[in-house]
Amino acid sequence: MSRSAKSREPIAIRMKGNRVSFLTSRKQIFVLAGLAVLLLLALVASIGFGTKYVNPWAVVQAIFGQGDALDVVVVQKLRLPRVLVGAMVGACLAMSGAITQGLIRNPLASPDVMGVTSGASLAATAIITLIPSASVFWLPPAAFAGAALTTLLIYFLSWKKGVNPLMLVLVGVGIGAVASSLSTMLLVTGPTDVAQKAFNWLLGSVYGSSWKHVNMLLPWFIALGFLSLAFSRRINMLQLGDDLAAGAGSSVEKDRTMLIFIAVGLAGAGISVGGAIGFVALLAPHIARKLIGSSYGSLLPASALCGALIVVLADLLARNLVPPLDIPVGVFTSAVGAPFFIYLLWRSRSS
């Protein structure tokens, strides 16, 4: 067997007495390791650059409370929680997009394109504008509820002896437009200071993130990330079609419902903290698929790493491109993601 063939030979990873398992390969493990290293370098660079430059070694020292006292304050209190939140938000959105694309078997599917992001944004905007005194910890469940209700509405309106993928996207675009209009109405009719806060959130930003936001997002990220990985084989089966998936041993409706719950939860968690950061959920899974293939055992962690890398780099640009302005991250992700979406539409025009 050639070295190239050996690098692609499947490797089974099993956990919890074989109840959770997925396939990968040596090549995919190397790609994942390379993406992890790139993300780590991006995190260090993002922490170091700013109004006060901190060199990479000083960043590492400051993370562990060593070195210059001012560097420790800048890194631990201001920049480290921000980049960690950005990385987790990007990873959540990317995994949600990958799961959505797998379930619908449509490369155009993602929470923001289908209107799920707008539904989550509407719920979070309502909390911010109508209940200004509400704790920040109310945002994840509110965003999740908005995303879940929007998803159910889209499925209901798209259903006709099954779900047509194109109809699902078109209905989602329409529902997203309605939700965005309602969010705008809340902004216009709300108090000016609260409306400005909500507007900045809607553009997508990790500005002002603190350890409170890290602690709020981390449990959702870990729990739903593990669940998505545990169900990765089910996504592979569902991509074969309902009949073949059922023949392969999948409980189609049960698996689909659980995966929709996971995708909506990931999107809602990411949106609740980072706001409506556009096109990460669409772009990251496509990059990961080009690098690692279509098997979800490796595609999901690769998508998470790509999504985290995109948001961390976008935030680095947002903070340093036009100082002292802090441009919303969503401006940069949309600038890249929107042309990519148009390209996907053009490529799919004959399908």
Secondary structure, 3 states (H helix, E strand, C coil): CCHHHHHCCEEEEEECCCCEEEEEEHHHHHHHHHHHHHHHHHHHHHHHCCCCCCCHHHHHHHHCCCCCHHHHHHHHHHHHHHHHHHHHHHHHHHHHHHHHHHHHCCCCCCCCCCCHHHHHHHHHHHHHHHCCCCCHHHHHHHHHHHHHHHHHHHHHHHECCCECHHHHHHHHHHHHHHHHHHHHHHHHHCCHHHHHHHHHHHHCCCCCCCHHHHHHHHHHHHHHHHHHHHCHHHHHHHCCCHHHHHHCCCCHHHHHHHHHHHHHHHHHHHHHHHCCCCCHHHHHHHHHHHHHCCCHHHHHHHHHHHHHHHHHHHHHHHHHCCCCCCCCHHHHHHHHHHHHHHHHHHHCCCC
